[in-house]
Amino acid sequence: MCGAPVPAGFERCRAVFEEVCAREYSDPAFQGVHLLTVDAYALQHSDECGPRSNAFHLMRLCLLLEHDGDPRLGARPPRAQAKAFEHDLRGFPFLTPPSRPGTLTVADVIGAQDSAEHSERVWRWARSVWDAWEPHHAWARETAQRHAR
């Protein structure tokens, strides 16, 4: 689990995540960080989101944080890059989650007063999750580098 201080465990945490996503989907001003939101949440909930997704979300988080990727809602890579990525995805390894999945959680994002504060909170959360996954940074960087071209 992510460690968010929310009652009722995963179900309530998932509800907070869905509330954050609803805000990002419904207001264009909040859409600029959506992929960071999804990746941070998935990496902090790999038991629920599927442990095989860890590699994908960590690699994409690397692209977003270290390769100036586009975290906007609906952002897509060029078609040729996407096709190459789909081929590689089948060979992604299982990445064991860290014992502590980050110092910030989705609970630190909820309640932002405006889109600027929301964006700043999501970026800090995503960096916290990225830092927690440090044992897998070399793999993520190598894989992201191949897909950043």
Backbone as a printed PyTorch tensor [residue, N CA C, xyz], in Angstrom:
tensor([[[  0.8270,  -1.1860,   0.0000],
         [  0.0000,   0.0000,   0.0000],
         [  0.8740,   1.2530,   0.0000]],

        [[  0.2470,   2.3310,  -0.3580],
         [  0.9670,   3.5850,  -0.5310],
         [  1.2810,   4.2920,   0.7810]],

        [[  0.5200,   4.0020,   1.8240],
         [  0.7390,   4.6600,   3.0990],
         [ -0.0810,   5.9310,   3.2790]],

        [[ -1.0050,   6.1910,   2.3710],
         [ -1.8500,   7.3850,   2.4910],
         [ -2.6870,   7.3020,   3.7590]],

        [[ -2.7760,   8.4080,   4.4820],
         [ -3.5670,   8.4120,   5.7160],
         [ -5.0640,   8.5610,   5.4310]],

        [[ -5.6510,   7.5330,   4.8430],
         [ -7.0780,   7.5680,   4.5390],
         [ -7.7520,   6.3780,   5.2220]],

        [[ -8.9510,   6.5950,   5.7710],
         [ -9.6650,   5.4750,   6.3870],
         [-10.1590,   4.5060,   5.3230]],

        [[-10.4110,   3.3020,   5.7200],
         [-10.9790,   2.2510,   4.8680],
         [-10.0110,   1.7190,   3.8330]],

        [[ -8.7120,   1.9460,   4.0240],
         [ -7.6940,   1.3140,   3.2020],
         [ -7.7630,   1.6080,   1.7160]],

        [[ -7.5200,   0.5540,   0.9260],
         [ -7.3910,   0.7140,  -0.5150],
         [ -8.6380,   1.3100,  -1.1500]],

        [[ -9.8050,   0.9020,  -0.7170],
         [-11.0330,   1.3950,  -1.3460],
         [-11.1230,   2.9170,  -1.2610]],

        [[-10.8100,   3.4830,  -0.1000],
         [-10.8690,   4.9370,   0.0640],
         [ -9.7210,   5.5990,  -0.6950]],

        [[ -8.5710,   4.9900,  -0.6970],
         [ -7.4430,   5.5410,  -1.4540],
         [ -7.7950,   5.5810,  -2.9410]],

        [[ -8.3950,   4.5110,  -3.4240],
         [ -8.8210,   4.4580,  -4.8240],
         [ -9.8510,   5.5510,  -5.1120]],

        [[-10.7450,   5.8030,  -4.1660],
         [-11.7470,   6.8620,  -4.3390],
         [-11.0820,   8.2360,  -4.4130]],

        [[-10.0450,   8.4600,  -3.6230],
         [ -9.3100,   9.7340,  -3.6800],
         [ -8.6320,   9.8620,  -5.0390]],

        [[ -8.0100,   8.7910,  -5.5180],
         [ -7.3920,   8.7870,  -6.8430],
         [ -8.4270,   9.1040,  -7.9240]],

        [[ -9.5770,   8.4780,  -7.8480],
         [-10.6240,   8.7220,  -8.8370],
         [-11.1160,  10.1690,  -8.7860]],

        [[-11.1440,  10.7500,  -7.6030],
         [-11.5330,  12.1630,  -7.4720],
         [-10.4920,  13.0740,  -8.1370]],

        [[ -9.2170,  12.7590,  -7.9280],
         [ -8.1490,  13.5350,  -8.5760],
         [ -8.2610,  13.3880, -10.0950]],

        [[ -8.4580,  12.1720, -10.5710],
         [ -8.5940,  11.9520, -12.0190],
         [ -9.8240,  12.6580, -12.5810]],

        [[-10.9250,  12.6460, -11.8490],
         [-12.1340,  13.3330, -12.3170],
         [-11.8640,  14.8200, -12.5090]],

        [[-11.1080,  15.3980, -11.6000],
         [-10.7600,  16.8160, -11.7380],
         [ -9.8850,  17.0290, -12.9680]],

        [[ -8.9400,  16.1240, -13.1820],
         [ -8.0540,  16.2410, -14.3500],
         [ -8.8180,  16.0400, -15.6550]],

        [[ -9.7840,  15.1380, -15.6680],
         [-10.5710,  14.8970, -16.8750],
         [-11.5680,  16.0210, -17.1620]],

        [[-12.1100,  16.6220, -16.1190],
         [-13.2030,  17.5720, -16.3130],
         [-12.7620,  19.0190, -16.5000]],

        [[-11.5390,  19.3410, -16.1460],
         [-11.0830,  20.7330, -16.2340],
         [ -9.7620,  20.7790, -16.9970]],

        [[ -9.7460,  21.3600, -18.1880],
         [ -8.5130,  21.4170, -18.9860],
         [ -7.3190,  22.0150, -18.2480]],

        [[ -7.5610,  22.8980, -17.3090],
         [ -6.4640,  23.5090, -16.5600],
         [ -5.7280,  22.4940, -15.6920]],

        [[ -6.3770,  21.3820, -15.3620],
         [ -5.7800,  20.3690, -14.4940],
         [ -5.2150,  19.1760, -15.2700]],

        [[ -5.3770,  19.1400, -16.5810],
         [ -5.0020,  17.9770, -17.3830],
         [ -3.5010,  17.8510, -17.6540]],

        [[ -2.7460,  18.8700, -17.3650],
         [ -1.3350,  18.9020, -17.7380],
         [ -0.4270,  17.9170, -17.0300]],

        [[ -0.9040,  17.2520, -15.9940],
         [ -0.0640,  16.3270, -15.2310],
         [ -0.6710,  14.9270, -15.1120]],

        [[ -1.6610,  14.6400, -15.9250],
         [ -2.4330,  13.4110, -15.7490],
         [ -1.5960,  12.1320, -15.7940]],

        [[ -0.6620,  12.0160, -16.7250],
         [  0.1230,  10.7780, -16.8060],
         [  1.0030,  10.5940, -15.5710]],

        [[  1.4770,  11.6960, -14.9960],
         [  2.2270,  11.6000, -13.7350],
         [  1.3330,  11.0360, -12.6310]],

        [[  0.0900,  11.4980, -12.5900],
         [ -0.8720,  11.0150, -11.5990],
         [ -1.0640,   9.5080, -11.7370]],

        [[ -1.2840,   9.0520, -12.9550],
         [ -1.5300,   7.6300, -13.1980],
         [ -0.3060,   6.7900, -12.8420]],

        [[  0.8660,   7.2250, -13.2750],
         [  2.0750,   6.4420, -13.0040],
         [  2.4020,   6.3840, -11.5150]],

        [[  2.3080,   7.5210, -10.8320],
         [  2.6110,   7.5390,  -9.3940],
         [  1.6490,   6.6310,  -8.6330]],

        [[  0.3790,   6.7330,  -8.9610],
         [ -0.6130,   5.9050,  -8.2720],
         [ -0.3700,   4.4160,  -8.5510]],

        [[ -0.1870,   4.0630,  -9.8040],
         [  0.0090,   2.6510, -10.1570],
         [  1.2390,   2.0700,  -9.4720]],

        [[  2.3080,   2.8360,  -9.4110],
         [  3.5340,   2.3410,  -8.7810],
         [  3.3840,   2.2040,  -7.2670]],

        [[  2.5180,   3.0000,  -6.6720],
         [  2.2990,   2.8700,  -5.2320],
         [  1.2560,   1.8010,  -4.9010]],

        [[  0.5950,   1.2590,  -5.9000],
         [ -0.4450,   0.2500,  -5.6830],
         [ -0.2500,  -0.9360,  -6.6170]],

        [[  0.9750,  -1.4000,  -6.7520],
         [  1.2320,  -2.4660,  -7.7240],
         [  0.5110,  -3.7640,  -7.3700]],

        [[  0.2300,  -4.0050,  -6.1040],
         [ -0.5240,  -5.2160,  -5.7460],
         [ -1.9220,  -5.1760,  -6.3440]],

        [[ -2.5260,  -3.9910,  -6.3640],
         [ -3.8760,  -3.8410,  -6.8830],
         [ -3.9000,  -3.5730,  -8.3850]],

        [[ -2.9000,  -2.8550,  -8.8770],
         [ -2.8690,  -2.4700, -10.2970],
         [ -2.2020,  -3.5200, -11.1700]],

        [[ -1.5660,  -4.4930, -10.5480],
         [ -0.8970,  -5.5440, -11.3010],
         [  0.6000,  -5.3350, -11.3040]],

        [[  1.3410,  -6.2150, -10.6630],
         [  2.7840,  -6.0410, -10.5520],
         [  3.5150,  -6.0130, -11.8920]],

        [[  2.9210,  -6.5830, -12.9230],
         [  3.5640,  -6.5440, -14.2400],
         [  3.5590,  -5.1400, -14.8290]],

        [[  2.7100,  -4.2690, -14.2970],
         [  2.6600,  -2.9020, -14.8150],
         [  3.7650,  -2.0150, -14.2530]],

        [[  4.4760,  -2.4920, -13.2330],
         [  5.5140,  -1.6630, -12.6070],
         [  6.5390,  -1.1720, -13.6180]],

        [[  7.0160,  -2.0520, -14.4650],
         [  8.0570,  -1.6790, -15.4240],
         [  7.5490,  -0.6020, -16.3790]],

        [[  6.3510,  -0.7790, -16.8980],
         [  5.7940,   0.2230, -17.8130],
         [  5.6860,   1.5880, -17.1290]],

        [[  5.0760,   1.6250, -15.9460],
         [  4.8500,   2.9100, -15.2770],
         [  6.1580,   3.5500, -14.8280]],

        [[  7.1350,   2.7430, -14.4060],
         [  8.4240,   3.3140, -14.0090],
         [  9.1720,   3.8690, -15.2180]],

        [[  9.1480,   3.1410, -16.3210],
         [  9.8110,   3.6240, -17.5360],
         [  9.1500,   4.9110, -18.0170]],

        [[  7.8190,   4.9610, -18.0110],
         [  7.1470,   6.1820, -18.4620],
         [  7.3870,   7.3310, -17.4970]],

        [[  7.4350,   7.0450, -16.2120],
         [  7.7410,   8.0960, -15.2460],
         [  9.1360,   8.6540, -15.5090]],

        [[ 10.0650,   7.7920, -15.8500],
         [ 11.4090,   8.2380, -16.2200],
         [ 11.3550,   9.1410, -17.4480]],

        [[ 10.6000,   8.7370, -18.4600],
         [ 10.4570,   9.5720, -19.6620],
         [  9.8890,  10.9450, -19.3050]],

        [[  8.9060,  10.9700, -18.4390],
         [  8.2550,  12.2290, -18.0670],
         [  9.1510,  13.1160, -17.2170]],

        [[  9.8600,  12.5190, -16.2640],
         [ 10.6680,  13.3060, -15.3400],
         [ 12.0570,  13.6470, -15.8700]],

        [[ 12.6710,  12.7340, -16.5970],
         [ 14.0620,  12.9380, -16.9940],
         [ 14.2510,  13.2160, -18.4800]],

        [[ 13.2190,  13.0220, -19.2810],
         [ 13.3400,  13.2290, -20.7280],
         [ 12.3130,  14.2260, -21.2470]],

        [[ 11.7920,  15.0420, -20.3480],
         [ 10.8250,  16.0830, -20.7320],
         [  9.6410,  15.5150, -21.5090]],

        [[  9.1460,  14.3560, -21.0740],
         [  7.9620,  13.7850, -21.6990],
         [  6.7510,  14.6620, -21.4360]],

        [[  5.7010,  14.3940, -22.1470],
         [  4.4790,  15.1900, -22.0640],
         [  3.4680,  14.4860, -21.1520]],

        [[  3.2380,  15.0000, -19.9340],
         [  2.3350,  14.3240, -19.0060],
         [  0.8570,  14.7070, -19.1540]],

        [[  0.5140,  15.4390, -20.2240],
         [ -0.8760,  15.8750, -20.3950],
         [ -1.8070,  14.7020, -20.6760]],

        [[ -3.0540,  14.8740, -20.2660],
         [ -4.1020,  13.9200, -20.5800],
         [ -4.1700,  13.7430, -22.0900]],

        [[ -4.1360,  12.5020, -22.5440],
         [ -4.2350,  12.2340, -23.9740],
         [ -2.9320,  12.3270, -24.7350]],

        [[ -1.8190,  12.6290, -24.0580],
         [ -0.5330,  12.7290, -24.7510],
         [ -0.1460,  11.3540, -25.2950]],

        [[  0.2800,  11.3220, -26.5110],
         [  0.6510,  10.0670, -27.1610],
         [  1.9730,  10.2500, -27.9040]],

        [[  2.7740,   9.1990, -27.9590],
         [  4.0050,   9.2780, -28.7520],
         [  3.6700,   9.1760, -30.2400]],

        [[  4.5940,   9.5580, -31.0960],
         [  4.3740,   9.3560, -32.5290],
         [  4.0950,   7.8820, -32.8200]],

        [[  3.3380,   7.6060, -33.8650],
         [  2.8980,   6.2430, -34.1690],
         [  4.0540,   5.2430, -34.2770]],

        [[  5.1140,   5.6090, -34.9630],
         [  6.2440,   4.6820, -35.1170],
         [  6.8670,   4.3670, -33.7610]],

        [[  7.0030,   5.3640, -32.9140],
         [  7.5720,   5.1530, -31.5790],
         [  6.6410,   4.2630, -30.7550]],

        [[  5.3450,   4.4860, -30.8560],
         [  4.3780,   3.6850, -30.1100],
         [  4.4340,   2.2210, -30.5320]],

        [[  4.5630,   1.9570, -31.8300],
         [  4.6350,   0.5720, -32.3200],
         [  5.8860,  -0.1240, -31.7810]],

        [[  7.0190,   0.5700, -31.7970],
         [  8.2570,  -0.0110, -31.2630],
         [  8.1120,  -0.2930, -29.7740]],

        [[  7.4770,   0.6020, -29.0720],
         [  7.2770,   0.4390, -27.6440],
         [  6.3890,  -0.7700, -27.3530]],

        [[  5.3130,  -0.9330, -28.1050],
         [  4.4170,  -2.0670, -27.8930],
         [  5.1730,  -3.3910, -28.0320]],

        [[  6.0890,  -3.4560, -28.9710],
         [  6.8900,  -4.6660, -29.1660],
         [  7.7620,  -4.9240, -27.9370]],

        [[  8.4260,  -3.8880, -27.4270],
         [  9.2970,  -4.0290, -26.2650],
         [  8.5310,  -4.3540, -24.9910]],

        [[  7.3180,  -3.8410, -24.8620],
         [  6.5240,  -3.9980, -23.6460],
         [  6.3750,  -5.4610, -23.2400]],

        [[  6.2410,  -6.3350, -24.2040],
         [  6.0730,  -7.7640, -23.8910],
         [  7.2870,  -8.3390, -23.1680]],

        [[  8.4420,  -7.7220, -23.3460],
         [  9.6490,  -8.2320, -22.7050],
         [ 10.0350,  -7.5050, -21.4210]],

        [[  9.2070,  -6.5830, -20.9540],
         [  9.5280,  -5.8580, -19.7240],
         [  9.6060,  -6.8320, -18.5490]],

        [[ 10.5410,  -6.6180, -17.6360],
         [ 10.6950,  -7.5090, -16.4880],
         [  9.6880,  -7.1950, -15.3800]],

        [[  9.5970,  -8.1150, -14.4290],
         [  8.8640,  -7.8380, -13.1990],
         [  9.8030,  -7.0420, -12.3010]],

        [[  9.3710,  -5.8930, -11.8350],
         [ 10.1770,  -5.0620, -10.9340],
         [  9.5590,  -5.1080,  -9.5390]],

        [[ 10.3070,  -5.6010,  -8.5870],
         [  9.8340,  -5.7070,  -7.2190],
         [  9.6410,  -4.3170,  -6.6230]],

        [[  8.4640,  -4.0470,  -6.0530],
         [  8.2160,  -2.7330,  -5.4620],
         [  9.1090,  -2.4850,  -4.2490]],

        [[  9.4070,  -1.2290,  -3.9830],
         [ 10.1840,  -0.9000,  -2.7830],
         [  9.3280,  -1.1070,  -1.5320]],

        [[  9.9810,  -1.2790,  -0.3880],
         [  9.2220,  -1.4710,   0.8550],
         [  8.4640,  -0.2060,   1.2390]],

        [[  9.0050,   0.9460,   0.8960],
         [  8.3120,   2.2170,   1.1260],
         [  8.1610,   2.8980,  -0.2320]],

        [[  6.9300,   3.0130,  -0.7470],
         [  6.7310,   3.4660,  -2.1270],
         [  6.7330,   4.9790,  -2.3570]],

        [[  7.3230,   5.7340,  -1.4330],
         [  7.3960,   7.1840,  -1.6080],
         [  6.9170,   7.9060,  -0.3660]],

        [[  7.3680,   9.1260,  -0.1990],
         [  7.0040,   9.8940,   0.9870],
         [  5.6980,  10.6480,   0.8130]],

        [[  5.2410,  10.8060,  -0.4150],
         [  3.9810,  11.4820,  -0.7040],
         [  3.0220,  10.5030,  -1.3680]],

        [[  1.7320,  10.7830,  -1.2620],
         [  0.7100,   9.9160,  -1.8410],
         [ -0.3580,  10.7760,  -2.5060]],

        [[ -1.3440,  10.1180,  -3.0760],
         [ -2.4630,  10.8220,  -3.6980],
         [ -3.1800,  11.7080,  -2.6770]],

        [[ -3.1230,  11.3430,  -1.4030],
         [ -3.7450,  12.1630,  -0.3610],
         [ -3.0780,  13.5390,  -0.2580]],

        [[ -1.8300,  13.6450,  -0.7040],
         [ -1.1240,  14.9330,  -0.6990],
         [ -1.5110,  15.8000,  -1.8820]],

        [[ -2.2170,  15.2500,  -2.8380],
         [ -2.6240,  15.9790,  -4.0410],
         [ -4.0250,  16.5570,  -3.8890]],

        [[ -4.9020,  15.7820,  -3.2930],
         [ -6.3050,  16.1900,  -3.1850],
         [ -6.4150,  17.5270,  -2.4360]],

        [[ -7.3370,  18.3400,  -2.8840],
         [ -7.5920,  19.5970,  -2.1910],
         [ -6.8100,  20.7930,  -2.6750]],

        [[ -6.0680,  20.6460,  -3.7610],
         [ -5.3450,  21.8010,  -4.3050],
         [ -6.3550,  22.8860,  -4.6680]],

        [[ -6.0070,  24.1230,  -4.3950],
         [ -6.9310,  25.2390,  -4.6070],
         [ -7.0740,  25.6360,  -6.0700]],

        [[ -6.0320,  25.4080,  -6.8610],
         [ -6.0900,  25.7910,  -8.2740],
         [ -5.1810,  24.8600,  -9.0670]],

        [[ -5.1710,  25.0310, -10.3910],
         [ -4.4110,  24.1240, -11.2550],
         [ -2.9080,  24.2230, -11.0210]],

        [[ -2.4100,  25.4000, -10.6970],
         [ -0.9710,  25.5420, -10.4410],
         [ -0.5620,  24.7510,  -9.2000]],

        [[ -1.3500,  24.8550,  -8.1530],
         [ -1.0520,  24.1020,  -6.9330],
         [ -1.2160,  22.6040,  -7.1860]],

        [[ -2.2360,  22.2230,  -7.9270],
         [ -2.4480,  20.8180,  -8.2710],
         [ -1.2370,  20.2670,  -9.0170]],

        [[ -0.8030,  20.9930, -10.0260],
         [  0.3480,  20.5700, -10.8200],
         [  1.5950,  20.4270,  -9.9460]],

        [[  1.8410,  21.3880,  -9.1010],
         [  3.0230,  21.3480,  -8.2360],
         [  2.9610,  20.1410,  -7.2970]],

        [[  1.7830,  19.8710,  -6.7490],
         [  1.6340,  18.7210,  -5.8580],
         [  1.8580,  17.4000,  -6.5920]],

        [[  1.3210,  17.2770,  -7.8040],
         [  1.4820,  16.0390,  -8.5720],
         [  2.9520,  15.8410,  -8.9410]],

        [[  3.6480,  16.9000,  -9.3810],
         [  5.0720,  16.7760,  -9.7130],
         [  5.8810,  16.3120,  -8.5030]],

        [[  5.6060,  16.8870,  -7.3260],
         [  6.3350,  16.4700,  -6.1100],
         [  6.0330,  15.0160,  -5.7800]],

        [[  4.7650,  14.6160,  -5.8900],
         [  4.3730,  13.2280,  -5.6320],
         [  5.0940,  12.2820,  -6.5890]],

        [[  5.0740,  12.6050,  -7.8720],
         [  5.7290,  11.7510,  -8.8730],
         [  7.2260,  11.6290,  -8.6010]],

        [[  7.8650,  12.7200,  -8.2250],
         [  9.3130,  12.6510,  -7.9010],
         [  9.5550,  11.7990,  -6.6620]],

        [[  8.6580,  11.8740,  -5.6840],
         [  8.7660,  11.0560,  -4.4860],
         [  8.6880,   9.5670,  -4.8380]],

        [[  7.7630,   9.2220,  -5.7040],
         [  7.6190,   7.8290,  -6.1350],
         [  8.8520,   7.4050,  -6.9350]],

        [[  9.2950,   8.2570,  -7.8530],
         [ 10.4960,   7.9550,  -8.6380],
         [ 11.6780,   7.6820,  -7.7200]],

        [[ 11.8740,   8.5250,  -6.7250],
         [ 12.9980,   8.3510,  -5.7910],
         [ 12.8960,   7.0180,  -5.0410]],

        [[ 11.6850,   6.6180,  -4.6840],
         [ 11.4860,   5.3640,  -3.9470],
         [ 11.8780,   4.1430,  -4.7740]],

        [[ 11.7570,   4.2580,  -6.0840],
         [ 12.0610,   3.1360,  -6.9700],
         [ 13.5210,   3.1530,  -7.4390]],

        [[ 14.3900,   3.8120,  -6.7150],
         [ 15.8030,   3.9840,  -7.0940],
         [ 16.5090,   2.6830,  -7.4730]],

        [[ 16.2510,   1.5510,  -6.8230],
         [ 16.9480,   0.3200,  -7.2230],
         [ 16.7140,  -0.0740,  -8.6900]],

        [[ 15.6530,   0.4430,  -9.3020],
         [ 15.3270,   0.0940, -10.6830],
         [ 15.5790,   1.2490, -11.6620]],

        [[ 16.2290,   2.3070, -11.1990],
         [ 16.4690,   3.4640, -12.0680],
         [ 17.3170,   3.1220, -13.2910]],

        [[ 18.3360,   2.3070, -13.1290],
         [ 19.2100,   1.9920, -14.2710],
         [ 18.4030,   1.3350, -15.3880]],

        [[ 17.5650,   0.3540, -15.0320],
         [ 16.7310,  -0.2910, -16.0520],
         [ 15.7860,   0.7230, -16.6840]],

        [[ 15.1150,   1.5290, -15.8620],
         [ 14.1520,   2.5040, -16.3880],
         [ 14.8360,   3.5250, -17.2930]],

        [[ 16.0060,   3.9910, -16.8930],
         [ 16.7160,   4.9820, -17.7140],
         [ 17.1510,   4.3940, -19.0490]],

        [[ 17.6700,   3.1880, -19.0210],
         [ 18.1010,   2.5520, -20.2650],
         [ 16.9100,   2.3370, -21.1990]],

        [[ 15.8230,   1.8580, -20.6630],
         [ 14.6290,   1.6000, -21.4620],
         [ 14.0150,   2.9160, -21.9570]],

        [[ 13.9240,   3.8970, -21.0820],
         [ 13.3730,   5.1960, -21.4680],
         [ 14.2240,   5.8580, -22.5630]],

        [[ 15.5240,   5.7110, -22.4500],
         [ 16.4350,   6.2970, -23.4580],
         [ 16.1400,   5.7270, -24.8340]],

        [[ 15.8860,   4.4250, -24.9070],
         [ 15.5460,   3.8060, -26.1960],
         [ 14.2440,   4.3820, -26.7620]],

        [[ 13.2970,   4.7320, -25.8780],
         [ 11.9900,   5.2010, -26.3160],
         [ 11.8880,   6.7200, -26.4150]],

        [[ 12.9140,   7.4290, -25.9790],
         [ 12.8930,   8.8880, -26.0290],
         [ 13.2760,   9.4140, -27.4030]],

        [[ 13.7880,   8.5740, -28.2430],
         [ 14.2620,   9.0010, -29.5630],
         [ 13.1200,   9.2900, -30.4920]]])
